[in-house]
Amino acid sequence: MGDIVMYGADWCGDCRRAKVWFRENGVAFTEVDVERDEAARERAIEFAGGRKNIPVIVLPDGRVLIEPTNAELAAALKD
């Protein structure tokens, strides 16, 4: 599996939960802080179809998850 990229912020509870889930399940990911990187924030909004919700998780196959639950993460990575 290639790189998973998670666009998020330190203050975001759903972002913290997703990071914990990735780590507990041994899933490698790259975290991009949208608070510190304006270009990344714009990319995340673009990936999310104009929505400003985080986390935005981009899977290696190009699928995009916006504020996924743990169950949605598990299902997406099972495929």
C-alpha positions, 0 to 999 in steps of 0.5 A: 500500500502506498502513502496515506495522507491525512490533512488535519490540525492538532486541535481537531478531535476527529484528527486525533482519533484518526491518528490513534486509530492509524497507530493502533492498527499499524497503518503508516500515514503522513500527517499534514497540518492545515493550520500551518500550511495554507497551500495544504489547507487549500488542497484539503478543501479541494479534495473535500469538494469545497468542504472545510471539514477535517480530517481529510484522508487521501488513500493511495488509490485516490479515494478521499475520506472526510471525517471518517469514523473508525469503522469507515477507516477500517472498511476503506483500508480493508478493500 
